[in-house]
């Protein structure tokens, strides 16, 4: 920096002399001073650019430290340490003690959570010393509190409490009240967990809670979520259920807002244990299921972080290669510039003007390119994530829905039947919510495709009503179906989207109607050649919708409220998905409603006629009877799914055998002959596609049907490529399940 200052001062004096003697200058001297002026301008630009780059780099390092803190809060300690090491390397080169202190603090706390107490104390001590050198008393308080927590892990309770009290005392005497939240929390935790002094602990927790309301430093940090959680624990121990529920809900809301999945996992696990101890097994199961889903989410996000790290390294390598090429070109240009002084002067002046223009354009284009690449990358990651989450969510739902349905067919008492109906409804309701979210993603990414499947519209509607029976009874409503008998029994169209539309509309009517009647009207409008247009209407006599509300109800996440400002439960996605889905199917939704008198939602869809034979109950019995002497192999790595599928086959007296991996399936097929194979797609090591490929390469032509929870448009191409004979989407309709097995076996027998 000193060298630049001297350089600019010397050149400034020369320019001043040039200005005073301008009238007496000869052409050669004029050229010399012009060159001097250009050199001065270039030096000035270099100096300003260097200053700006230093400032940008420091800001970047502080953002990296905050990113490391966020990784720590999400339990990704390895990534937090890796980021902090890079920050320390930069801080050491630039003698930035405050950056060192922050990075050492992250590393120390990360080693604490991984069980390396010795390294934890070493790094926390360094962090404290550098914060003292930087005169950052707030972070000194927090670090002293962290050291106290570490000694508590070593069972040095007295020493631990000494550090907590020292941090509290230092915070109360300083102007900085934010960081005192940490020692207050830690000392209160000791009083609650060790001393069981709940009243004393509550005093410290409450003080920390009141400080957190005004604090901007800890906003968005995990300490707030833990504080709410510990307050709920203390009130639970004191028997104050109202305050326990309040702080428990606060902690859940906060953790969801900032994606602190570790806190969510702890809350749901603790809640499940408490419900179990209170013999509330149903709520214990629901809380345990929430805990399992959160744990799976943490695992999935960590896998995505690994993928992003690989992508970042690849892009960095590409940028380094491009930078090397640019530098080589600059060196070649510099050699050319030195050939003649006169041409250099002219070229520099022109180049400065051009470079400034080109740099502006280049910078803008580079920003646009980076933004485009990031958007495409995030879109791909999002699509992959939704594909995986679709399978991971639908797979356990398959077990819940099918097991509860099978148990309902058995001889169970009335109380157990009520529980099973509730479980079956919850599974179907959750499946509908998942379908809404996945459908929303397809709409946003422009990947919503209309499929053409054979289906029975009346059976589809009756199945929907049956799946919502629990909600209908709970709201004391009646559902009536007015179905036009002239509609062909089998149609060709997107039955999955139609089902989702009707589920959302009927569920919407149930939600806003009590002690009323919901009418489903299905009427044939016209029949032209091989196509029919069908009118659908869902009518209710519920609370109705105001004129203002009718404009907003199709917006995403909009929630209708009553006049008492009571919010009705729901995601706010159902009607939005209905409208978008119908638009994709060249139709639209219409509403007719008077507030207080009910509402009618209607739409029209065009389908093709089908020549498919109608399968009635007696036909299904015939199919199952014909399948009784056939042998079916079920391949699935999920033990519960194996149990459910085998139970369904046993129900129809179909002989079956199960294996839990692709390798075991290949080995068993070499020893035994099967008439059909039901193949799960997503399996570790060898998935369903790879297993099918090996079976076909071994010369085995046994019919193979994919049994999957993945959306259909993502698997149809792969199924045809790997020579599979069809697919069954979980959860499935039992009649369709049996029919597809029968058709696959009959088709193969005719070919052979």
C-alpha positions in Angstrom: 0.0 0.0 0.0 2.9 2.4 0.8 4.5 1.7 -2.6 1.3 2.6 -4.3 1.0 5.9 -2.4 4.6 6.9 -3.3 3.9 5.9 -6.9 0.8 8.0 -7.2 2.4 11.0 -5.4 5.4 11.1 -7.8 3.2 10.8 -10.9 0.8 13.4 -9.6 3.6 16.0 -9.3 4.6 15.1 -12.9 1.0 15.7 -14.2 0.9 19.0 -12.4 4.1 20.1 -14.1 2.6 18.9 -17.4 -0.4 21.2 -16.9 1.7 24.3 -16.0 3.9 23.9 -19.1 1.3 22.7 -21.5 1.7 25.6 -24.0 5.4 25.1 -24.4 5.3 21.3 -25.0 6.8 19.9 -28.2 5.0 16.9 -29.9 7.5 14.4 -28.5 7.2 15.7 -25.1 3.4 15.8 -25.4 3.5 12.1 -26.3 5.7 11.4 -23.3 3.4 13.1 -20.9 0.4 11.4 -22.4 2.0 8.0 -21.7 2.7 9.3 -18.1 -1.0 10.1 -17.7 -2.1 6.7 -18.9 0.3 5.0 -16.5 -1.0 7.1 -13.6 -4.6 6.1 -14.5 -3.7 2.4 -14.7 -2.0 2.6 -11.3 -4.9 4.4 -9.7 -7.4 1.7 -11.0 -5.1 -1.1 -9.7 -4.9 0.5 -6.3 -8.7 1.0 -6.0 -9.3 -2.5 -7.3 -6.9 -4.0 -4.7 -8.7 -2.1 -1.9 -12.2 -3.3 -3.1 -11.0 -6.9 -3.4 -9.6 -6.9 0.2 -12.9 -5.6 1.5 -14.9 -8.2 -0.5 -12.6 -11.0 0.7 -13.0 -10.1 4.4 -16.8 -9.9 4.0 -16.7 -13.3 2.2 -14.7 -14.9 5.1 -17.2 -13.6 7.7 -20.0 -15.1 5.6 -18.1 -18.4 5.5 -17.9 -18.3 9.3 -21.6 -17.8 9.5 -22.1 -20.7 7.1 -19.9 -22.9 9.4 -22.1 -21.9 12.4 -25.2 -22.9 10.4 -23.6 -26.3 9.4 -22.8 -26.8 13.1 -26.4 -26.1 14.1 -27.5 -28.7 11.6 -25.1 -31.3 13.1 -22.8 -31.3 10.0 -19.6 -31.0 12.1 -17.2 -32.2 9.4 -18.3 -29.5 7.0 -18.2 -26.9 9.8 -14.6 -27.8 10.6 -13.6 -27.8 6.9 -15.0 -24.3 6.3 -13.4 -23.0 9.5 -9.9 -24.3 8.6 -10.1 -22.3 5.4 -11.1 -19.2 7.3 -8.2 -19.6 9.8 -5.7 -20.0 6.9 -6.9 -16.6 5.5 -7.1 -14.9 8.9 -3.5 -16.0 9.7 -2.2 -14.5 6.4 -4.0 -11.2 7.1 -3.5 -11.1 10.9 -7.3 -10.9 11.5 -7.7 -12.0 15.1 -11.5 -11.6 15.2 -11.9 -14.0 12.3 -9.5 -16.5 14.0 -11.5 -16.3 17.2 -14.8 -17.1 15.4 -13.3 -20.0 13.4 -11.7 -21.5 16.5 -15.0 -21.2 18.3 -16.8 -23.3 15.6 -14.0 -25.9 15.6 -14.0 -26.2 19.4 -17.7 -26.7 19.6 -17.7 -29.2 16.7 -15.0 -31.3 18.5 -17.1 -31.2 21.6 -20.1 -32.7 19.8 -17.9 -35.4 18.2 -16.5 -36.4 21.6 -12.9 -35.1 21.4 -12.9 -33.1 24.6 -9.1 -32.4 24.7 -9.2 -30.7 21.3 -12.4 -28.9 22.2 -10.8 -27.2 25.2 -7.7 -26.3 23.2 -9.6 -24.5 20.5 -12.1 -22.9 22.8 -9.2 -21.4 24.9 -7.7 -20.0 21.7 -11.1 -18.6 20.7 -11.4 -16.9 24.1 -7.9 -15.3 23.9 -8.4 -14.0 20.4 -11.8 -12.5 21.3 -10.2 -10.8 24.2 -7.5 -9.4 21.8 -10.3 -8.2 19.5 -12.1 -6.6 22.5 -15.3 -8.6 21.6 -16.7 -9.0 25.2 -20.0 -10.6 23.9 -18.2 -13.5 22.3 -15.8 -13.8 25.3 -18.9 -14.4 27.4 -20.3 -17.1 25.1 -16.9 -18.8 24.8 -16.4 -18.9 28.6 -19.9 -20.5 28.7 -18.9 -23.1 26.1 -15.8 -24.0 28.2 -18.1 -24.5 31.2 -20.2 -26.9 29.1 -17.1 -28.8 28.2 -16.0 -29.3 31.8 -19.5 -30.5 32.6 -18.9 -33.3 30.1 -15.7 -34.2 32.1 -17.9 -34.4 35.3 -16.1 -31.4 36.7 -19.4 -29.9 37.9 -17.9 -27.4 40.3 -15.4 -26.1 37.7 -18.2 -26.0 35.1 -20.5 -23.9 37.3 -17.6 -21.6 38.1 -17.3 -20.8 34.4 -21.0 -20.3 34.0 -21.2 -17.9 36.9 -18.1 -16.0 35.6 -19.8 -15.6 32.2 -23.1 -14.5 33.8 -21.3 -11.9 36.1 -19.3 -10.6 33.2 -22.4 -10.2 31.0 -24.4 -8.4 33.7 -21.6 -5.8 34.3 -21.0 -5.2 30.5 -23.1 -3.3 28.0 -23.5 -6.5 25.9 -26.6 -8.4 27.2 -27.0 -10.7 24.2 -24.4 -13.3 24.8 -25.4 -13.8 28.5 -28.2 -15.9 27.1 -25.8 -18.8 26.6 -24.4 -19.1 30.2 -27.9 -18.5 31.7 -29.2 -21.4 29.6 -26.3 -23.7 30.5 -26.5 -23.0 34.3 -30.2 -23.4 34.2 -29.8 -26.8 32.5 -27.5 -27.9 35.3 -30.0 -26.9 37.9 -32.8 -28.7 36.1 -31.0 -31.9 35.0 -28.6 -32.5 37.9 -30.0 -30.7 41.0 -33.7 -31.1 39.9 -34.1 -27.5 41.2 -36.9 -26.7 38.7 -37.9 -23.4 40.3 -34.3 -22.0 40.3 -33.7 -23.3 36.8 -37.0 -21.7 35.6 -35.7 -18.3 36.9 -32.5 -18.5 34.8 -34.4 -19.9 31.7 -37.0 -17.1 32.0 -34.2 -14.4 32.2 -32.6 -15.9 29.0 -36.0 -16.1 27.3 -36.8 -12.4 28.0 -33.3 -11.3 26.7 -33.8 -13.4 23.6 -36.9 -11.4 22.6 -34.9 -8.2 22.1 -31.7 -9.8 20.9 -30.7 -9.5 17.2 -27.5 -11.5 17.7 -29.1 -14.9 18.5 -32.1 -14.5 16.1 -32.1 -17.5 13.8 -29.6 -19.5 15.9 -30.3 -22.9 17.4 -30.0 -21.6 21.1 -33.5 -20.1 20.8 -35.0 -23.4 19.8 -33.1 -25.2 22.6 -34.3 -22.6 25.1 -38.0 -23.1 24.2 -37.4 -26.9 24.5 -35.9 -26.7 28.0 -38.7 -24.4 29.2 -41.2 -26.9 28.0 -39.2 -29.7 29.9 -39.2 -27.7 33.2 -43.0 -27.0 33.0 -43.6 -30.6 32.2 -41.7 -31.7 35.3 -43.7 -29.1 37.4 -46.9 -30.4 36.0 -47.9 -27.1 34.3 -49.3 -28.6 31.1 -50.5 -25.4 29.6 -47.1 -23.7 29.7 -45.5 -27.0 28.6 -47.7 -27.2 25.5 -47.0 -23.5 24.7 -43.2 -23.7 24.8 -43.2 -27.1 23.1 -45.2 -25.6 20.1 -42.9 -22.5 20.1 -39.9 -24.8 19.8 -41.5 -26.9 17.0 -42.4 -23.7 15.1 -38.9 -22.1 15.5 -37.1 -25.3 14.5 -39.2 -25.7 11.4 -38.7 -22.1 10.4 -34.9 -22.3 10.5 -34.6 -26.0 9.5 -33.1 -27.2 12.8 -33.9 -30.8 12.3 -31.8 -32.0 15.3 -34.0 -30.0 17.6 -37.1 -31.4 15.9 -35.8 -35.0 16.2 -35.2 -34.5 20.0 -38.6 -32.9 20.5 -40.5 -35.7 18.7 -38.5 -38.5 20.4 -39.1 -37.0 23.8 -42.8 -36.5 23.1 -43.1 -40.1 22.0 -41.5 -41.3 25.2 -43.8 -39.2 27.3 -46.9 -40.4 25.5 -45.7 -44.0 25.9 -45.1 -43.6 29.6 -48.7 -42.2 29.9 -50.0 -45.3 28.0 -51.1 -43.0 25.1 -49.8 -45.4 22.5 -51.5 -43.9 19.5 -50.0 -40.4 20.1 -46.7 -42.1 20.9 -46.7 -43.8 17.5 -47.6 -40.6 15.7 -44.7 -38.7 17.4 -42.3 -41.6 16.7 -43.3 -41.4 13.0 -42.6 -37.7 13.0 -39.2 -38.4 14.5 -38.4 -41.0 11.8 -39.3 -38.6 9.0 -37.1 -35.9 10.5 -34.2 -38.3 10.8 -34.6 -39.4 7.2 -34.7 -35.7 6.1 -31.4 -35.0 7.9 -29.8 -38.0 6.1 -31.2 -36.9 2.7 -29.9 -33.3 3.1 -26.4 -34.5 4.0 -26.4 -36.6 0.8 -27.4 -33.5 -1.2 -24.6 -31.5 0.5 -22.1 -34.1 -0.7 -23.4 -33.8 -4.2 -23.2 -30.0 -4.1 -19.6 -30.2 -2.8 -18.6 -32.5 -5.8 -20.3 -30.1 -8.2 -18.5 -27.1 -6.7 -15.1 -28.7 -7.0 -15.8 -29.5 -10.6 -16.8 -25.9 -11.4 -13.8 -24.6 -9.5 -11.5 -26.7 -11.7 -13.2 -25.5 -14.8 -12.8 -21.8 -13.7 -9.1 -22.4 -12.9 -8.5 -23.8 -16.4 -10.3 -20.8 -18.0 -8.2 -18.3 -15.8 -5.0 -20.0 -16.9 -5.9 -19.5 -20.6 -6.8 -15.9 -20.0 -3.5 -15.2 -18.2 -1.5 -16.8 -21.0 -3.3 -14.6 -23.6 -2.5 -11.5 -21.5 1.2 -12.4 -21.5 1.3 -12.8 -25.3 -0.5 -9.4 -25.6 2.1 -7.7 -23.3 5.0 -8.9 -25.5 3.2 -7.4 -28.6 2.7 -4.1 -26.8 6.4 -3.6 -26.2 7.4 -3.5 -29.9 6.9 0.2 -30.4 6.5 3.0 -27.9 4.3 5.2 -30.1 1.9 2.4 -31.0 1.8 1.4 -27.3 0.7 4.8 -26.2 -2.1 4.9 -28.7 -3.1 1.3 -28.0 -3.2 1.8 -24.2 -5.5 4.9 -24.5 -7.8 3.0 -26.8 -7.6 -0.2 -24.8 -8.5 1.6 -21.5 -11.7 2.8 -23.1 -12.5 -0.5 -24.7 -11.6 -2.6 -21.6 -13.8 -0.6 -19.4 -16.7 -1.2 -21.8 -15.9 -4.8 -22.3 -15.3 -5.4 -18.6 -18.8 -4.0 -17.8 -20.4 -6.3 -20.4 -18.3 -9.3 -19.4 -19.1 -8.8 -15.7 -22.8 -8.6 -16.5 -22.7 -11.7 -18.7 -20.7 -13.6 -16.2 -23.3 -12.8 -13.5 -26.1 -13.9 -15.8 -24.3 -17.1 -16.7 -23.6 -17.9 -13.0 -27.2 -17.2 -12.1 -28.4 -19.4 -15.0 -26.0 -22.3 -14.0 -27.0 -22.1 -10.4 -30.7 -22.0 -11.3 -30.3 -25.1 -13.5 -28.3 -26.9 -10.9 -30.8 -26.1 -8.1 -33.6 -27.2 -10.4 -31.9 -30.6 -11.1 -31.2 -31.1 -7.4 -34.8 -30.2 -6.5 -36.1 -32.7 -9.1 -33.9 -35.5 -7.8 -34.8 -34.7 -4.2 -38.6 -34.8 -5.0 -38.1 -38.1 -6.9 -36.3 -39.6 -3.9 -38.7 -38.2 -1.4 -41.7 -39.4 -3.4 -40.4 -43.0 -3.1 -39.4 -42.7 0.5 -42.7 -41.3 1.6 -45.0 -43.5 -0.4 -43.2 -46.7 0.6 -44.1 -46.6 4.3 -47.6 -45.2 3.4 -48.1 -48.4 1.3 -47.6 -50.4 4.5 -49.8 -48.3 6.6 -52.7 -48.2 4.2 -52.6 -51.8 3.1 -52.1 -53.3 6.5 -54.9 -51.3 8.0 -57.2 -52.2 5.1 -56.3 -55.9 5.5 -56.9 -55.8 9.3 -60.3 -54.2 8.8 -61.3 -57.2 6.8 -60.5 -59.5 9.8 -62.7 -60.0 12.8 -61.8 -57.1 15.1 -63.7 -55.6 18.0 -65.4 -52.2 17.6 -62.7 -50.1 19.4 -59.9 -51.7 17.4 -61.9 -51.1 14.2 -62.2 -47.4 15.1 -58.5 -47.2 15.5 -57.8 -49.0 12.2 -60.3 -46.8 10.4 -58.5 -43.7 11.8 -55.1 -45.1 10.8 -56.4 -46.0 7.3 -57.9 -42.5 6.9 -54.7 -40.8 8.1 -52.6 -42.8 5.6 -54.9 -41.9 2.7 -55.0 -38.2 3.9 -51.2 -38.1 4.2 -50.9 -39.6 0.7 -53.2 -36.9 -0.7 -51.0 -34.2 0.9 -47.8 -35.8 -0.5 -49.4 -36.0 -4.0 -50.3 -32.3 -3.7 -46.8 -31.2 -2.9 -45.3 -33.4 -5.6 -47.8 -32.2 -8.1 -47.0 -28.6 -7.2 -43.3 -29.3 -7.9 -44.2 -30.7 -11.3 -46.3 -27.6 -12.2 -43.5 -25.3 -11.1 -40.9 -27.2 -13.1 -43.1 -27.5 -16.2 -43.0 -31.3 -16.1 -46.7 -32.1 -15.6 -47.7 -34.7 -18.2 -51.2 -36.0 -18.9 -51.3 -39.8 -18.9 -53.8 -42.0 -20.6 -54.9 -45.0 -18.6 -57.9 -47.3 -18.6 -60.1 -46.8 -15.5 -63.6 -47.2 -14.2 -64.9 -43.8 -13.2 -67.7 -45.0 -11.0 -65.4 -47.4 -9.1 -62.8 -44.6 -8.8 -65.4 -42.2 -7.2 -66.7 -44.9 -4.8 -63.2 -45.7 -3.7 -62.5 -42.0 -3.0 -65.7 -41.8 -0.9 -64.7 -45.0 1.0 -61.2 -43.6 1.7 -62.8 -40.4 3.2 -65.4 -42.3 5.2 -63.8 -41.5 8.6 -63.6 -37.8 7.9 -67.3 -37.9 6.7 -68.4 -39.5 9.9 -66.2 -37.3 12.1 -67.9 -34.2 10.6 -71.4 -35.8 10.8 -71.9 -35.4 7.0 -73.6 -37.5 4.4 -72.3 -38.1 0.9 -74.6 -38.8 -2.0 -73.6 -39.8 -5.5 -75.8 -38.9 -8.6 -74.1 -40.9 -11.4 -75.3 -40.9 -15.0 -75.7 -44.6 -16.0 -75.1 -43.7 -19.7 -71.4 -43.0 -19.1 -69.3 -45.9 -20.4 -68.1 -48.2 -17.6 -64.4 -48.0 -18.8 -62.8 -44.8 -20.0 -59.2 -43.8 -21.1 -57.7 -40.7 -19.4 -55.6 -39.5 -16.5 -57.3 -41.3 -13.7 -54.6 -40.4 -11.2 -55.1 -36.7 -11.7 -58.8 -37.0 -11.8 -58.6 -38.9 -8.4 -56.5 -36.2 -6.9 -58.9 -33.4 -8.2 -61.9 -35.2 -6.7 -60.1 -36.0 -3.4 -59.2 -32.3 -2.9 -62.7 -31.1 -3.8 -64.6 -33.6 -1.6 -62.1 -33.0 1.3 -62.6 -29.3 0.9 -66.4 -29.7 1.2 -66.1 -31.9 4.2 -63.8 -29.3 5.9 -66.3 -26.5 5.5 -69.5 -28.5 6.1 -70.8 -29.9 9.4 -74.0 -31.9 9.9 -74.8 -31.5 6.2 -74.9 -33.2 2.8 -72.3 -33.4 0.1 -73.6 -34.3 -3.4 -71.3 -35.6 -6.1 -72.9 -35.3 -9.5 -71.4 -37.0 -12.6 -73.2 -36.5 -15.9 -72.6 -37.3 -19.6 -72.6 -34.0 -21.5 -71.9 -35.3 -25.1 -70.6 -38.3 -27.0 -68.9 -37.7 -30.3 -67.3 -40.7 -32.0 -64.9 -42.4 -29.6 -64.8 -39.5 -27.2 -67.1 -38.5 -24.3 -67.3 -35.3 -22.3 -68.3 -35.7 -18.6 -69.5 -33.1 -16.2 -68.4 -33.3 -12.5 -69.8 -31.3 -9.7 -69.3 -31.4 -5.9 -72.1 -29.6 -4.0 -72.3 -28.9 -0.3 -74.6 -26.9 2.1 -71.7 -25.7 4.3 -70.6 -22.2 5.2 -70.1 -21.0 1.6 -67.5 -18.6 0.3 -67.7 -14.8 0.1 -67.2 -13.0 -3.2 -63.8 -11.8 -2.0 -62.8 -15.3 -0.9 -63.8 -16.7 -4.3 -61.1 -14.6 -5.9 -58.4 -15.8 -3.5 -59.2 -19.5 -2.9 -57.2 -20.8 -5.8 -54.0 -19.0 -4.7 -51.3 -21.2 -3.1 -51.3 -21.4 0.7 -54.5 -19.3 1.0 -56.5 -20.3 4.1 -60.2 -19.3 4.3 -61.2 -17.9 7.7 -64.5 -17.7 9.5 -66.0 -14.4 10.7 -64.5 -15.1 14.1 -61.1 -15.2 12.5 -60.8 -18.9 13.2 -58.5 -20.5 10.6 -59.6 -23.8 9.1 -57.0 -26.6 9.1 -55.2 -27.4 5.8 -52.2 -26.7 3.7 -53.8 -24.2 1.4 -52.6 -26.2 -1.6 -55.7 -28.3 -2.5 -57.7 -25.9 -4.7 -54.6 -24.4 -6.2 -53.5 -27.9 -7.3 -57.0 -28.5 -8.7 -57.0 -25.4 -10.8 -53.4 -26.0 -12.2 -54.1 -29.7 -12.9 -57.3 -28.9 -14.8 -55.5 -26.3 -16.9 -52.9 -28.9 -17.8 -55.8 -31.1 -18.9 -57.4 -28.3 -21.1 -60.1 -27.6 -18.6 -60.9 -25.2 -15.7 -62.7 -25.1 -12.3 -65.9 -23.1 -11.8 -67.4 -22.1 -8.5 -70.9 -21.1 -7.6 -71.4 -20.1 -3.9 -73.5 -17.9 -1.6 -72.0 -17.2 1.8 -73.9 -19.2 4.4 -75.7 -21.4 1.9 -72.9 -23.7 0.6 -70.8 -24.0 -2.5 -70.6 -25.9 -5.8 -67.3 -26.7 -7.6 -67.7 -28.0 -11.2 -65.5 -28.9 -14.2 -65.7 -30.8 -17.5 -63.2 -33.4 -18.9 -63.0 -35.3 -22.2 -62.1 -39.0 -22.2 -61.8 -41.7 -24.8 -63.9 -44.8 -24.8 -62.3 -48.1 -24.0 -62.9 -51.5 -25.5 -61.6 -53.2 -22.3 -63.8 -55.9 -20.8 -65.4 -54.9 -17.5 -64.1 -56.9 -14.6 -66.8 -57.5 -12.1 -66.6 -59.2 -8.7 -67.3 -62.6 -10.2 -64.6 -62.0 -12.8 -62.1 -61.1 -10.1 -63.0 -64.4 -8.3 -62.4 -66.2 -11.6 -59.0 -64.6 -12.0 -57.8 -65.4 -8.5 -59.1 -68.9 -8.9 -57.1 -69.3 -12.1 -54.0 -67.9 -10.3 -54.1 -70.3 -7.3 -51.8 -72.8 -9.0 -49.3 -70.1 -10.0 -46.1 -69.2 -8.1 -45.2 -65.5 -7.6 -41.8 -64.2 -6.4 -41.8 -60.9 -4.4 -38.5 -58.9 -4.4 -38.4 -56.0 -2.0 -35.7 -54.8 0.5 -38.4 -53.4 2.8 -39.5 -56.1 5.3 -42.9 -54.5 5.9 -43.7 -54.2 2.2 -42.8 -57.9 1.8 -45.2 -58.7 4.6 -48.0 -56.6 3.1 -47.7 -57.8 -0.4 -47.5 -61.5 0.7 -50.5 -61.0 2.9 -52.5 -59.7 0.0 -51.5 -62.6 -2.2 -52.3 -65.1 0.6 -55.7 -63.5 0.9 -56.5 -64.7 -2.6 -54.7 -68.1 -2.1 -51.9 -67.2 -4.5 -48.6 -69.1 -3.7 -45.8 -66.6 -3.1 -42.2 -66.5 -2.0 -40.3 -63.4 -0.9 -36.6 -62.3 -1.0 -35.1 -59.0 0.2 -32.5 -58.2 -2.4 -31.7 -58.4 -6.1 -28.8 -60.8 -5.6 -31.0 -63.3 -3.6 -33.7 -63.1 -6.4 -31.2 -63.9 -9.1 -29.9 -66.9 -7.1 -33.4 -68.2 -6.3 -34.6 -67.9 -9.9 -31.7 -70.2 -11.0 -33.0 -72.9 -8.6 -36.8 -72.4 -9.0 -39.2 -71.6 -11.7 -41.8 -68.8 -11.1 -44.8 -67.7 -13.1 -44.4 -64.0 -12.2 -42.0 -61.7 -10.4 -43.0 -58.6 -8.5 -39.9 -56.4 -8.5 -39.3 -53.3 -6.2 -37.4 -50.6 -8.2 -35.5 -48.9 -5.4 -33.2 -51.4 -3.7 -29.5 -51.0 -2.4 -26.6 -52.5 -4.4 -28.7 -54.0 -7.2 -31.9 -52.0 -7.9 -34.9 -53.4 -9.7 -33.7 -52.3 -13.2 -30.3 -53.9 -12.8 -31.8 -57.1 -11.4 -34.2 -57.4 -14.3 -31.4 -56.8 -16.8 -29.3 -59.6 -15.3 -32.4 -62.0 -15.3 -33.0 -61.2 -19.0 -29.3 -61.7 -19.9 -29.5 -65.1 -18.2 -32.2 -66.0 -20.7 -35.2 -66.0 -18.3 -38.4 -64.6 -19.8 -40.5 -64.8 -16.6 -43.0 -61.9 -16.5 -41.6 -59.1 -14.3 -43.9 -56.4 -12.9 -42.4 -53.3 -11.3 -43.8 -52.7 -7.8 -42.9 -49.0 -7.1 -43.9 -45.9 -5.2 -42.2 -43.6 -7.8 -44.4 -41.4 -10.0 -45.3 -43.1 -13.3 -43.8 -40.7 -15.8 -40.4 -41.2 -14.2 -40.4 -45.0 -14.6 -42.3 -45.9 -17.8 -39.3 -45.3 -20.1 -36.9 -47.3 -18.0 -39.4 -50.2 -17.6 -39.7 -50.6 -21.4 -35.9 -50.3 -21.8 -35.2 -53.0 -19.2 -37.9 -55.4 -20.8 -40.3 -55.3 -17.8 -43.9 -56.3 -18.4 -45.6 -53.4 -16.6 -45.8 -51.7 -13.3 -48.0 -51.3 -10.2 -48.0 -48.0 -8.3 -48.1 -48.3 -4.5 -50.5 -47.9 -2.8 -52.7 -49.8 -5.3 -56.3 -51.0 -5.9 -56.4 -54.7 -5.2 -58.5 -55.5 -8.2 -56.0 -53.8 -10.5 -53.2 -55.5 -8.7 -54.6 -59.0 -9.4 -55.6 -58.1 -13.0 -52.1 -56.9 -13.9 -50.5 -60.1 -12.5 -53.1 -62.2 -14.4 -52.6 -60.4 -17.7 -48.8 -60.6 -17.5 -48.9 -64.3 -17.0 -51.5 -65.0 -19.7 -49.5 -62.8 -22.2 -46.3 -64.7 -21.6 -48.1 -68.1 -21.9 -49.6 -67.1 -25.3 -46.2 -65.9 -26.6 -44.5 -69.1 -25.5 
